[in-house]
Amino acid sequence: MIEIQNLTIKTMKESRTLIDHLQLSIQKEDKMVIIGEEGNGKSTLLKCIYNEQLIADYCTYEGKIIKNDCSLGYLSQELSEHEKKLTITELFSENNWPKEMLKAMDEFRIESFVSDKKIADFSGGERFKYRFLKLLAMNPDVLLLDEPTNDLDIGTIEWLEKFIQKTTRPVIFVSHDETFIKHTANAILHIELTHRKQLPKYTLTREPYETYLSHRENNLHKQEQIARKQAADYKKQMKKWHDVWHKAEHQHRNVARSDPRLQKKVKSLKNQKKRLDKETENFLEIPNVEEASEFHFDPSIHVHRHKKILELTLDKLQIANKQLAQNIKLSINGAEKVAIIGENGVGKSTLLKRIVASLKEQSSLKIGYMPQNYEEVLDANQSPIQFLVTNGDKEAMTKAFTLLGSMKFTPDEMQQTIGQLSGGQKAKLLIVKMMLERCEILILDEPTRNFSPLTTPVLCHALAQFGGAIISISHDRRYLQEVATTIYELTGEGLIKK
């Protein structure tokens, strides 16, 4: 349905190759996920497939994208400037009513598209529903979805999983949600940037995600073993060859230069050396793959289990005079790992901001905060180093460079403006800040939403081992299982312990 031939994408500013000679054929039953670390060009590739002009201001491309008269429906991560200005009525002013869309409307409990409320004023999950319905109204042949689960509650994520499983149209999607990928993808496009993000590579396979991970790990382990054995065997053979060669060379030079048997031996040794060198051309290399980021919170951080972290009581939770919930009570002690779940629009992020304000009043412990909208605490015009080190201290700067390096930032990325970073890199930057400042309480709004499925397990392990308290919002099922020690659901009637 779509043919991609020799597609190469390069950044304009750094002339860095993100995608190199990609060959890809999208078939009718494909549910293909694009995975890879943050800043590797996944979203750029999806935009390029949809409309090459979407990347024209920051990337160049070569190659062919043959769409064979297929209509494409594209759901971007963020609202476009045009979408931000639209009301619901305007968004659906020109509309078709395919059965698939009507069924989804019913399941989303949306009865009408007549509303003066702007799409930008809804919560992230509610925005998804309206934008996805608009996508279905266009009845495209192929769906392109960029991080569709980022702002969704668990119920909507499960709805989307079933939709992708059942739809007969191809779906190409970027996702960091490992559980979502396991439940939906039947093909994997894994994009990697190795050698300090200078050497791009990709792996394309049509198999379930867990099978791919297992095969990948086994193949890498096998390849490394073979490569090391080949190198060791070659080293032994060359040592023997050098021992014999030095003796023959000594005889040739000092004993019997004209002896035909010695000349024949020297010639044979030279031929043997050529054969050994020729064999190395077919040796396997030790695999060079992009590794997950590393997260190391200070192991000396320890909050005593009887330490009162938070005592919060709210008669009402509201925003802009609209009541979201009532009778909220939350008590946290020690190094508890609290996760709050709930439907989209119920007020989870609003509650988390109230928790941050309350902690600043109540607690003497160091607090780190990652909001859902990173721009609330990040200055887009600063560099990562300027954000991390405000006083110019050399020792602190060295530590900041080291930590950013462990997060796979290149030297250029450490010095460029934060506004140029990907969502995942911004999230990493906030976590590095918490590490440097030795925060004892972490307030995290959807902490895993922008991390790759290879990095998320590493982050989950680090947070589970963290010696301080964590208060978070998450719909990541792996995070809830591996990190959270206590889960609350926020409803209109308050917090319910699960």
C-alpha positions as CSV (number, residue, x, y, z in Angstrom):
1,M,0.0,0.0,0.0
2,I,2.9,2.3,0.7
3,E,6.4,1.8,-0.6
4,I,9.4,3.6,0.9
5,Q,12.6,3.3,-1.2
6,N,16.1,4.3,-0.1
7,L,14.8,7.0,2.3
8,T,17.5,9.1,3.9
9,I,16.7,11.9,6.3
10,K,19.3,14.4,7.6
11,T,19.0,17.3,10.0
12,M,19.8,20.6,8.5
13,K,21.6,22.2,11.5
14,E,24.0,19.4,12.3
15,S,23.8,17.5,9.0
16,R,23.3,14.4,11.1
17,T,21.8,11.4,9.4
18,L,18.7,10.1,11.3
19,I,17.4,7.6,8.7
20,D,19.7,5.9,6.2
21,H,18.5,4.2,3.0
22,L,15.3,2.9,4.6
23,Q,13.5,0.3,2.6
24,L,9.9,-0.3,3.8
25,S,6.8,-1.8,2.4
26,I,3.5,-1.3,4.3
27,Q,1.1,-4.2,3.8
28,K,-2.6,-4.5,4.4
29,E,-2.6,-6.2,7.8
30,D,0.4,-4.3,9.2
31,K,0.2,-2.9,12.7
32,M,3.7,-1.6,12.7
33,V,5.3,0.2,15.7
34,I,8.3,2.4,15.3
35,I,10.5,2.2,18.4
36,G,13.9,3.7,19.4
37,E,15.5,6.1,21.9
38,E,14.5,9.7,22.3
39,G,15.5,12.1,19.5
40,N,16.2,9.3,17.0
41,G,13.8,10.6,14.3
42,K,10.7,8.5,14.9
43,S,8.2,11.3,14.8
44,T,10.2,12.9,11.9
45,L,9.9,9.7,9.9
46,L,6.1,9.5,10.5
47,K,5.7,13.1,9.4
48,C,7.7,12.5,6.3
49,I,5.6,9.5,5.3
50,Y,2.4,11.6,5.8
51,N,3.6,14.9,4.2
52,E,7.3,15.6,3.4
53,Q,6.6,19.4,3.9
54,L,6.1,18.9,7.6
55,I,9.9,18.3,8.1
56,A,11.0,20.8,5.4
57,D,12.1,23.5,8.0
58,Y,14.5,21.3,9.9
59,C,15.4,18.2,7.8
60,T,16.2,17.2,4.2
61,Y,15.3,13.9,2.7
62,E,16.2,11.8,-0.3
63,G,14.5,8.7,-1.7
64,K,10.9,7.9,-2.7
65,I,7.7,7.5,-0.7
66,I,5.1,5.9,-3.1
67,K,1.6,6.1,-1.6
68,N,-0.3,4.4,-4.5
69,D,-3.3,6.7,-4.1
70,C,-3.7,5.7,-0.5
71,S,-5.3,8.3,1.8
72,L,-3.4,8.8,5.0
73,G,-4.8,9.9,8.4
74,Y,-2.2,11.4,10.7
75,L,-2.5,12.0,14.5
76,S,0.4,14.2,15.7
77,Q,1.7,14.3,19.3
78,E,0.8,17.9,19.7
79,L,-2.0,20.2,18.5
80,S,-1.0,22.1,15.4
81,E,-1.3,25.9,15.5
82,H,-4.4,25.7,13.4
83,E,-6.0,23.1,15.7
84,K,-5.4,25.2,18.8
85,K,-7.7,27.9,17.4
86,L,-10.6,25.6,16.5
87,T,-13.7,25.0,18.5
88,I,-15.3,21.5,18.5
89,T,-18.0,22.8,16.0
90,E,-15.3,24.2,13.7
91,L,-13.2,21.0,13.9
92,F,-16.2,19.0,12.6
93,S,-17.6,21.6,10.2
94,E,-17.0,19.4,7.2
95,N,-17.8,15.9,8.2
96,N,-18.5,12.4,7.0
97,W,-20.3,9.9,9.3
98,P,-18.8,6.4,8.7
99,K,-20.1,3.6,10.9
100,E,-16.7,3.2,12.6
101,M,-16.8,6.8,13.7
102,L,-20.4,6.6,15.0
103,K,-19.5,3.5,17.0
104,A,-16.5,5.2,18.5
105,M,-18.6,8.3,19.4
106,D,-21.0,6.0,21.3
107,E,-18.1,4.3,23.1
108,F,-16.5,7.6,24.0
109,R,-20.0,8.8,25.2
110,I,-19.8,11.9,22.9
111,E,-23.3,12.8,21.7
112,S,-22.7,16.0,19.7
113,F,-20.0,18.0,17.9
114,V,-21.8,21.3,18.6
115,S,-19.7,23.2,21.1
116,D,-18.0,26.6,21.3
117,K,-15.3,25.2,23.5
118,K,-11.8,25.1,21.9
119,I,-10.1,21.8,21.4
120,A,-7.0,23.2,23.1
121,D,-9.1,23.7,26.4
122,F,-9.8,20.0,26.9
123,S,-7.6,17.6,28.8
124,G,-5.1,15.6,26.8
125,G,-7.2,12.5,26.9
126,E,-10.4,14.3,25.8
127,R,-8.5,16.1,23.0
128,F,-7.4,12.6,21.8
129,K,-11.0,11.4,21.5
130,Y,-12.1,14.4,19.4
131,R,-9.1,14.3,17.2
132,F,-9.3,10.6,16.7
133,L,-13.0,10.9,15.8
134,K,-12.0,13.5,13.2
135,L,-9.5,11.1,11.8
136,L,-12.1,8.4,11.5
137,A,-14.5,10.8,9.8
138,M,-11.9,11.2,7.0
139,N,-12.0,7.4,6.5
140,P,-8.3,7.1,5.6
141,D,-6.8,3.9,4.1
142,V,-3.8,4.0,6.5
143,L,-3.5,5.4,10.0
144,L,-0.3,7.1,11.2
145,L,-0.4,7.7,15.0
146,D,2.4,9.5,16.9
147,E,2.4,8.5,20.6
148,P,-1.3,8.0,20.8
149,T,-1.4,6.8,24.4
150,N,0.5,9.6,25.9
151,D,-2.4,11.4,27.6
152,L,-4.9,8.5,27.9
153,D,-6.4,6.8,30.9
154,I,-6.2,3.0,31.1
155,G,-9.8,2.6,29.9
156,T,-9.1,4.6,26.7
157,I,-5.8,2.9,26.1
158,E,-7.5,-0.5,26.3
159,W,-10.2,0.8,23.9
160,L,-7.5,1.9,21.4
161,E,-5.8,-1.5,21.7
162,K,-9.0,-3.2,20.7
163,F,-9.5,-0.8,17.9
164,I,-6.1,-1.4,16.4
165,Q,-6.4,-5.2,16.8
166,K,-9.8,-5.2,15.0
167,T,-9.3,-2.6,12.2
168,T,-8.5,-4.0,8.8
169,R,-6.5,-0.9,7.7
170,P,-2.8,-0.7,8.3
171,V,-1.6,1.3,11.3
172,I,1.9,2.7,11.7
173,F,2.5,4.1,15.1
174,V,5.2,5.5,17.3
175,S,4.9,4.4,21.0
176,H,6.8,4.2,24.2
177,D,4.1,2.2,26.0
178,E,5.6,-1.3,26.2
179,T,2.3,-3.0,27.2
180,F,0.4,-1.2,24.4
181,I,3.0,-2.4,21.9
182,K,2.8,-6.0,23.1
183,H,-1.0,-5.9,22.7
184,T,-1.1,-4.4,19.2
185,A,2.0,-4.6,17.1
186,N,2.7,-7.4,14.6
187,A,5.7,-5.6,13.0
188,I,8.6,-3.7,14.5
189,L,10.7,-0.9,12.9
190,H,13.5,-0.3,15.4
191,I,15.5,2.9,14.7
192,E,18.9,3.2,16.4
193,L,21.7,5.8,16.4
194,T,25.1,4.3,17.4
195,H,28.6,5.7,17.6
196,R,27.5,8.8,19.6
197,K,24.4,9.2,17.5
198,Q,26.5,9.5,14.3
199,L,25.8,6.1,12.7
200,P,22.1,5.2,12.0
201,K,20.8,1.7,11.6
202,Y,17.4,0.1,11.5
203,T,15.9,-3.3,12.1
204,L,12.6,-4.3,10.4
205,T,10.8,-7.5,11.5
206,R,7.3,-8.9,11.2
207,E,6.9,-10.6,14.6
208,P,5.4,-9.8,18.0
209,Y,7.3,-7.3,20.2
210,E,8.2,-9.8,22.9
211,T,9.5,-12.3,20.3
212,Y,11.6,-9.5,18.7
213,L,13.1,-8.6,22.0
214,S,14.0,-12.3,22.8
215,H,15.4,-12.9,19.3
216,R,17.4,-9.6,19.5
217,E,18.9,-10.4,22.8
218,N,19.8,-14.0,21.8
219,N,21.2,-12.9,18.4
220,L,23.3,-10.1,20.0
221,H,24.7,-12.5,22.6
222,K,25.4,-15.1,20.0
223,Q,27.1,-12.6,17.6
224,E,29.2,-11.2,20.5
225,Q,30.3,-14.7,21.5
226,I,31.2,-15.6,17.9
227,A,33.0,-12.3,17.3
228,R,35.1,-12.6,20.5
229,K,36.0,-16.3,19.6
230,Q,37.0,-15.4,16.1
231,A,39.2,-12.5,17.4
232,A,40.8,-14.8,20.0
233,D,41.4,-17.6,17.5
234,Y,42.9,-15.1,15.1
235,K,45.2,-13.7,17.8
236,K,46.4,-17.3,18.7
237,Q,47.0,-18.1,15.0
238,M,48.9,-14.9,14.5
239,K,51.1,-15.5,17.5
240,K,52.1,-18.9,16.2
241,W,52.6,-17.4,12.7
242,H,54.9,-14.7,14.1
243,D,57.0,-17.2,16.1
244,V,57.6,-19.3,13.0
245,W,58.1,-16.2,10.8
246,H,60.7,-14.7,13.1
247,K,62.7,-18.0,13.0
248,A,62.5,-18.2,9.2
249,E,63.4,-14.6,8.8
250,H,66.4,-15.0,11.1
251,Q,67.6,-18.0,9.1
252,H,66.9,-16.2,5.8
253,R,69.0,-13.2,7.0
254,N,71.8,-14.9,8.8
255,V,72.1,-18.6,7.9
256,A,71.1,-19.8,4.5
257,R,69.7,-17.1,2.3
258,S,70.0,-19.2,-0.9
259,D,68.6,-22.4,0.5
260,P,65.6,-23.2,-1.8
261,R,63.8,-25.0,1.0
262,L,63.9,-21.9,3.2
263,Q,62.8,-19.7,0.3
264,K,59.8,-22.0,-0.2
265,K,59.0,-21.8,3.6
266,V,59.1,-18.0,3.5
267,K,56.8,-17.9,0.5
268,S,54.4,-20.4,2.2
269,L,54.3,-18.3,5.4
270,K,53.5,-15.1,3.4
271,N,50.7,-17.0,1.7
272,Q,49.4,-18.2,5.0
273,K,49.4,-14.6,6.4
274,K,47.4,-13.5,3.4
275,R,44.9,-16.3,4.0
276,L,44.5,-15.4,7.7
277,D,44.1,-11.7,6.8
278,K,41.5,-12.6,4.2
279,E,39.5,-14.7,6.7
280,T,39.1,-11.6,9.0
281,E,37.1,-9.9,6.3
282,N,34.2,-12.3,7.0
283,F,34.6,-12.1,10.8
284,L,31.5,-10.9,12.7
285,E,31.9,-7.6,14.6
286,I,31.0,-7.2,18.2
287,P,27.4,-5.8,17.9
288,N,27.2,-2.0,18.2
289,V,23.7,-1.1,19.4
290,E,22.1,1.8,21.0
291,E,22.0,1.3,24.7
292,A,19.3,2.4,27.1
293,S,19.9,5.4,29.4
294,E,21.2,4.9,32.9
295,F,19.4,6.3,36.0
296,H,21.4,6.5,39.2
297,F,19.7,8.1,42.2
298,D,22.0,8.7,45.2
299,P,21.8,5.4,47.2
300,S,22.4,7.4,50.5
301,I,19.0,9.0,50.1
302,H,16.8,7.4,52.8
303,V,13.4,8.6,54.2
304,H,12.5,6.9,57.4
305,R,9.3,4.8,57.2
306,H,7.7,6.8,60.1
307,K,8.5,10.2,58.6
308,K,5.2,12.0,57.7
309,I,5.6,13.1,54.1
310,L,2.1,14.5,53.4
311,E,-1.2,15.1,55.1
312,L,-3.7,16.6,52.6
313,T,-7.4,17.3,53.0
314,L,-9.4,19.0,50.3
315,D,-13.2,19.6,50.5
316,K,-13.2,20.5,46.8
317,L,-10.8,20.1,43.9
318,Q,-11.7,22.7,41.3
319,I,-10.3,24.6,38.3
320,A,-11.7,27.8,36.9
321,N,-14.7,27.5,39.2
322,K,-15.5,24.0,37.9
323,Q,-15.6,21.3,40.6
324,L,-13.7,18.2,39.6
325,A,-13.7,16.2,42.8
326,Q,-14.5,16.4,46.5
327,N,-13.7,14.9,49.9
328,I,-10.0,14.3,49.0
329,K,-7.8,12.9,51.8
330,L,-4.3,11.7,51.2
331,S,-1.8,10.6,53.9
332,I,1.8,9.5,52.9
333,N,4.5,8.2,55.2
334,G,8.2,7.3,54.5
335,A,9.5,6.1,51.2
336,E,6.0,5.2,49.9
337,K,5.6,5.0,46.1
338,V,2.1,6.4,45.4
339,A,0.5,6.3,42.0
340,I,-2.8,8.1,41.2
341,I,-4.9,6.8,38.3
342,G,-8.3,8.0,37.0
343,E,-10.3,8.9,33.9
344,N,-9.2,11.7,31.6
345,G,-10.4,15.1,32.8
346,V,-11.1,14.1,36.4
347,G,-8.4,16.5,37.7
348,K,-5.3,14.3,38.4
349,S,-2.7,16.9,37.2
350,T,-4.6,19.6,39.1
351,L,-4.4,17.5,42.3
352,L,-0.7,16.9,41.8
353,K,-0.1,20.7,41.6
354,R,-2.0,21.1,44.9
355,I,0.2,18.3,46.4
356,V,3.3,20.2,45.2
357,A,2.1,23.4,46.8
358,S,1.2,21.6,50.1
359,L,4.5,19.8,50.3
360,K,6.4,23.1,49.9
361,E,4.5,24.4,52.9
362,Q,4.7,21.2,55.0
363,S,8.0,19.5,54.2
364,S,11.6,20.3,54.8
365,L,12.7,17.6,52.4
366,K,14.0,18.4,48.9
367,I,11.3,18.1,46.3
368,G,11.7,17.4,42.6
369,Y,8.7,18.0,40.2
370,M,8.1,16.7,36.7
371,P,4.8,18.3,35.4
372,Q,3.0,16.8,32.4
373,N,3.8,20.0,30.5
374,Y,7.6,20.2,30.8
375,E,7.5,23.9,29.7
376,E,6.1,24.8,33.1
377,V,9.5,24.3,34.6
378,L,11.9,24.5,31.6
379,D,13.1,27.6,29.8
380,A,13.1,26.8,26.1
381,N,15.9,29.3,25.5
382,Q,18.3,27.8,28.0
383,S,20.7,25.0,27.3
384,P,20.5,21.8,29.3
385,I,23.8,22.7,31.1
386,Q,22.5,26.2,32.0
387,F,19.3,24.6,33.4
388,L,21.3,22.1,35.5
389,V,24.1,24.4,36.8
390,T,23.0,28.0,37.5
391,N,26.1,29.2,39.4
392,G,28.9,28.2,37.0
393,D,30.5,25.9,39.6
394,K,33.1,23.7,37.7
395,E,32.6,20.6,39.8
396,A,28.8,20.8,39.4
397,M,29.3,21.4,35.7
398,T,31.5,18.3,35.3
399,K,28.9,16.2,37.1
400,A,26.2,17.6,34.9
401,F,28.1,16.7,31.7
402,T,28.7,13.2,33.1
403,L,25.1,12.6,34.0
404,L,23.8,13.9,30.6
405,G,26.3,11.6,28.9
406,S,24.8,8.6,30.8
407,M,21.5,9.8,29.4
408,K,22.9,9.5,25.8
409,F,23.0,13.3,25.2
410,T,25.7,14.3,22.7
411,P,28.0,17.2,23.4
412,D,26.0,19.3,20.9
413,E,22.7,18.4,22.6
414,M,24.1,19.5,26.0
415,Q,24.7,23.0,24.7
416,Q,21.8,23.6,22.3
417,T,18.6,25.2,23.5
418,I,16.1,23.1,25.5
419,G,13.4,24.0,22.9
420,Q,15.2,21.9,20.3
421,L,15.1,18.7,22.5
422,S,12.6,15.9,22.1
423,G,10.0,15.2,24.8
424,G,12.0,12.3,26.1
425,Q,15.2,14.4,26.3
426,K,13.3,17.0,28.3
427,A,12.0,14.4,30.7
428,K,15.6,13.0,31.1
429,L,16.8,16.6,31.9
430,L,14.2,16.9,34.7
431,I,15.3,13.6,36.2
432,V,19.0,14.6,36.0
433,K,18.1,17.8,37.9
434,M,16.5,15.6,40.6
435,M,19.6,13.4,40.8
436,L,22.0,16.4,41.0
437,E,19.9,18.1,43.7
438,R,19.5,14.8,45.6
439,C,15.7,15.2,45.9
440,E,14.1,13.1,48.6
441,I,10.5,13.5,47.3
442,L,9.7,13.0,43.5
443,I,6.5,14.4,42.2
444,L,6.0,12.8,38.7
445,D,3.2,13.4,36.2
446,E,3.3,10.5,33.7
447,P,7.0,9.9,34.2
448,T,7.4,7.2,31.5
449,R,5.2,8.8,28.8
450,N,8.2,9.9,26.6
451,F,10.7,7.2,27.3
452,S,11.5,4.4,24.8
453,P,10.3,0.9,25.6
454,L,13.9,-0.1,26.0
455,T,14.6,2.7,28.5
456,T,11.3,2.5,30.5
457,P,12.3,-0.8,32.3
458,V,15.6,0.8,33.4
459,L,13.8,3.9,34.8
460,C,11.2,1.7,36.5
461,H,13.9,-0.3,38.2
462,A,15.7,2.9,39.4
463,L,12.5,4.4,40.8
464,A,11.6,1.2,42.5
465,Q,15.0,1.2,44.2
466,F,14.8,5.0,45.1
467,G,15.1,5.5,48.8
468,G,12.8,8.5,49.0
469,A,9.1,9.0,48.4
470,I,7.4,9.2,45.0
471,I,3.9,10.7,44.3
472,S,3.0,10.1,40.7
473,I,0.3,10.0,38.1
474,S,0.6,7.1,35.7
475,H,-1.4,4.9,33.3
476,D,1.7,2.9,32.3
477,R,0.7,-0.6,33.4
478,R,4.4,-1.7,33.8
479,Y,5.1,1.3,36.0
480,L,2.0,0.6,38.2
481,Q,3.1,-3.0,38.6
482,E,6.8,-2.5,39.3
483,V,7.1,0.9,41.0
484,A,3.9,1.8,42.8
485,T,3.4,0.4,46.3
486,T,0.1,2.2,46.7
487,I,-2.4,3.0,44.0
488,Y,-5.3,5.5,44.3
489,E,-8.0,6.2,41.8
490,L,-9.2,9.8,41.7
491,T,-13.0,10.0,41.2
492,G,-15.5,12.8,41.6
493,E,-16.1,11.5,45.1
494,G,-12.4,11.5,46.1
495,L,-9.5,9.1,46.2
496,I,-10.2,5.4,46.3
497,K,-7.4,3.0,47.4
498,K,-7.1,0.2,44.9
